[in-house]
Amino acid sequence: MTAETYRDAWGIPHLRAGSAEELARAQGRVTARDRAWQLEVERHRAQGTSAAFLGPQEVGWDRFARQARLADTARRCLVALRDRDPETAAWLAAYVDGVNAGLPEGARRAPEFAATGLVPGCWEPWSPLAVWLATHILFAGFPAKMWREEVARGLGADAVGLFAMDGPGTAGSNGWLVSGERTTTGRPIVAGDPHRFIEDPGVYQQIRLSCPEFDVVGIAVPGIPGIAHFAHTGTVAWAITNAMADYQDLYRERLRSAADGTAEALDPDGVWRPADRHVEHVEVAGGAPVAVDVVETARGPVVAGGVDDGQAVSLRYPPRVTRDLGFGALLPLLRARRVADVDRAFDRWAEPVNVVQAADTEGGLLHRVAGRVPVRAGDNRVRIVPAWEPGHEWTGWHTMPHGPIEDGLAVMANQRGPAAPLGIEFAPPHRADRIRRLLDDGRALSAADMPAVHRDTRLASAAALLDRLPGLRLSGPATALRDRLLRWDRHMDADSEEAAAYARVRSAVVRRIAAHPALAVLAGPPACPDVFRPWLALLPRVGLALENLLAARELYGIDRDAVVREAVEEVAATPSTGSTWGDTHRLAPWRALPGAPGDEPALSGDTDCVLSTSSVPGLTDLSVRGPAARYVWDLADRDASRWVVPFGADGVPGARHHRDQLALWLAGELAPVTTDWAALTKEESDADR
């Protein structure tokens, strides 16, 4: 049959075709029509060519993409995929064919192409692999090892744990599974929300894929065929959260130049061996090309420093070693009918390393970790290790652990859980504890109860600061402020004046701690590539780790009661720039083509709330990271399931479905999942266009 495209009331594409391969072609085509600008930005970022039309601000990323060999790794993975799994390789090629067929129409719809002069290019069969790798290369937060190195050097190894928190560029999520014994229907529910940088267009795409083999609704990644992360097949549903595993290593290299311009690296056996080396040039809109020295040792590509400066650091990451990005899991996931099928499919997963939760209509449940984590020395997981010393090699792969389902519930919010043996830094337990408390109230639960969990705003981490207030000697205005804060219900609601006051005090505390002479050794500009700077900047690091820093028994002579007292006095004496939390805590989505700041909405929530709309205390109340989608998968009735994204299904500014889900997202509501073809609107066929 000819592939058919239907749309629901929200413009979400529902596709059906006569085969999985034709369906992949249709998915690529509709994604290119709806998200042409987004697809081309992501392809260029993966190739390290985005500065050619976005300008000098993208040179740092392009340099990293070239040095990390992202595109080359994707090409290698494609060659291996063709040998190992030709069916998936052909399916992937069909998706790419669809993207190329849809790009001309999509580019005509998207004004950004004319604004930048960008002409749509040609996707290659390896392009989706490169986009996937570029999207997730920083998920494991390997730059945190650079930060730990700085902390250990400046304050000693014992200080590293004080700053151990979910890093600036690391994605998180909430996810929970409710077994049938806890629901009103007797069937399980899977629900949650991934926390990622909020982008416009959004990083996720609601879609339905139907052919004789399967009929799946879910939330896909634009540029990637199938539905990897969150889906409901009718008989089984699954979702993932970031496991916070550590699976990438950094090595301090000893390099030297040879007379002919090549390079050599010192290996652990004491022998100098040739390193691959060549020069690439990053084209820059409005500027001169930038030369990039690309060097790769036996450990991996050099991503910081250079051959002759004594500061070279190489990155070792699994797909560069295995030539496998886990795409072999994608078709089996679509074909899954039971939890056992999902489990087998995720045995083929590579990265990012995730915690998977799944349930089926027969009551089957799954809670496991999926991905590839190398076995190596403990030092590798914590810091940069010397490449020339033996003992830091990868010696195998960890068996992925399974997690418990306790009292009919499994909750993951990036806290220490089944992936604890595989990681170093995890999120605090506040979100996970709060979700379990909300679910575990003794009553039977339904899909309709889940949005209330999504939008919960209680901030448990506020206790570390608020518990220091009662004993402080304060002036009259500061005493009144303290009393208000102690009466506050600790909910970060957009219309809350107390939440705003707390946030102002918190930021003042963060700035004072970061400016204290005891931390001056960490305050200088980090000597690292621009792309890694968010992990090494002191002020946001203090903000992210404030709970630990306030709770520690001792903090390098910093009088924290005095710091808090001064912060309260400052806020009490300084007029507020906003009377409520939502006046300053506003959505700040990333757009590849920056324009004049829009009037973005006020937000409830904060980093450690279940409604995790992250701010960076001490730096900004604006939120660049939050729920990039929300979902509720009902195993009793798929049409009782719900989903929502921050903006809409269409990536074209001004289009009808560009921002039509924003009001739902802000209110913590979700749109219905519609699977009745008769209730959908069929688009005209390609032949009629």
C-alpha positions, 0 to 999 in steps of 0.5 A: 500500500502507499504510505498514508499520513493522518493528523490528529487535532494537535497536528501529530502525524499518524503514519501507516504503510505496507511494510516497516521499510516504507513506514520508515521512509514515510517517517523520514519524509513527514519529519523533514516536512515538519522539522526541516530546519531542526534536522539540518541544524542537527546534521550540521552540528553532528558534522561540525559544520554549523558555524558555516551558517550560524556564525562564530558562536558555533565554532567551539562546538564544531571544533569539538565535533571534529576533534571527537570524530563524531561523523567518522564514528557514525560512518564506522558504525554504519559499516558495521551495522550493514555487516551485522544487521542488514535489515536495520541498515536498509530500514535506516536507509529508507528513513534517510531517503524519506528525509531527502524527499521531504527536505525541499518542501520542509525548507520552503516552509521554514523561514530560517533557511532564507534568513541564513542562506542555508540550502538543504543538503543531502542526508547520508545513510550514516547521518541519523547515527551521527545525529544520535551520537552528537545529541548524546555525547555529553550525556554521561558528563565526562567534562565533570572529570575535568572539574574533579581534577581542578577541585582535587588540585585546588582543595584536595581529593576530599573536596570532590564529593562536596560538589558531586551533583548532576552536572550542568549539561547532563540530562535527567528524567522522572519515570515511574511504573505502577503495577496492575495491583495498584491501579483502578483497572488492574492493568499497569501504568508507565509515566514520566517526563524526560528533562532536557534542554528546552529547544524550539523546535522541541527535541521530541516528536510525537508520532504514530507508526503503523504497518502490518507488523506493528502499530506504535505510538510514542515520542521519537527523536527527530532525525532518528527512525523508529521510537527509541525512548517512550512508546506504547505498542498496544500490548506493551509500553516502555520508557527510560530515564538517564541512568547517570552511568559513567561510560566515557574516560579521559586520558592525559596524553604525552604527545610529541611532534615528529619532523614530518608533522605527524604525532606520536603518543606514549603508550603504557608499555613505554613505547612511543607510537604514531598517532593519527593526525590531520588538519580540518577547517571549520568554515565560519559565516562572516569570518575566516576559516578556523584550522582544527588539529585532529589527533587520535591516540590508541585511547581515543580522539584528543578533545582538549589541549594539543600535541606540543602544549603538554595538556592533551586529553583524549576521550575514549567512548564506547561506539568509537571502540565497538562501532555500535550505537545500538540501532539494532534495538530499534526495530525489535522495540517496534515489534515488541508485544510483551515485556520479554520482547522489550527486555531482549531488544534493550540487550542490544542498546548501547548509549546513552545508558538508561534505566528502562521501565516497561509493562504489558497487558498481561501484567509483565513488568521490567525495571533494568539498566540498558547500555554499554559500560566498560570494566576498568579501574576505579580511577578512570571513573573519577578523574583524568588518568595518565595514558602512559601508565598501565592499569587504565585499559578497558577490559570488558563490559559490565552486565546490566543490572535489574532493579526492584519493583517494590509494593507495586511501584518502581520510581526512577529520577536519576537517583542512586538505584540499579545503576549505582555500581555503574556511576559516580554522581547521581541526582539527590533522592528528592524527586524520587522520594516525592514521586513515591510519596505521591503515588503511595497514598493507599488509593488505587491509581488511574492514568488521570491521576498521573498529571498531578504527579508531573506538576508537583512543585515541593522543593525538599532541598530547600531544607538545607538553607531554611534549617539555618534560619531559626538561630540567626540574629537579624535586623527587623526587616530580615527577621520578618523575611525569615519568618515568611520563609519559615511559614512557606509551604516550600512549593515553587509555584509561579505565583508564590511570593515566598518562593521568589524570596527564597530564590533570592536568598539562595542566590545571594548565598551561592554568590557569597560562597563562590566569592569566598577566598577559600574557593579562590583556587577554583574561581579563575577561568578554566583552561579548557575548550569553550564547550566544556566551560559550563562544567568547570565554572565555579558559580554554577557548580556552587549553585548546583551543589548548595545542599551539600555545601550547606550540610557538610560538617566543615567547609574550609573555614567558611562561616555558613551561618554568617553567609546565610545571615548576610544573604537574608539581610541583603534580600530584606534591604534590596527591592525585588525585581519580581514579586513572584517566582514566575516573574524571574523564573521564565522559560528560556528555550534554545534556538539555533538562530537567536532572535529578539527574546520573546515574551516567554511564560512564567514557570512553576517548579525548580531543579529538585522539584518533580516539576523540574524546571531547572534554574542556576542559583546565583547565576539566573532564575531563567530555565533552559532545562525542563520536561521536554515531554510528558507521557502517561501510558495506560496498559488498560486502554491505549486511548486513555494514554496522554502525551504533551511536548512544550511547544507543538508538533510543527517546527515552523514558527507561526504554524498552527501547530507550532506552539499549540501544546504550550498552554497544556504543558504550562498547566501540567495537562496532557493531550489525548492519544487518539488511535481511531483512524476515523477520528484522524484527518488524512493528508493528501497523498504525495501524488496530489501535492 
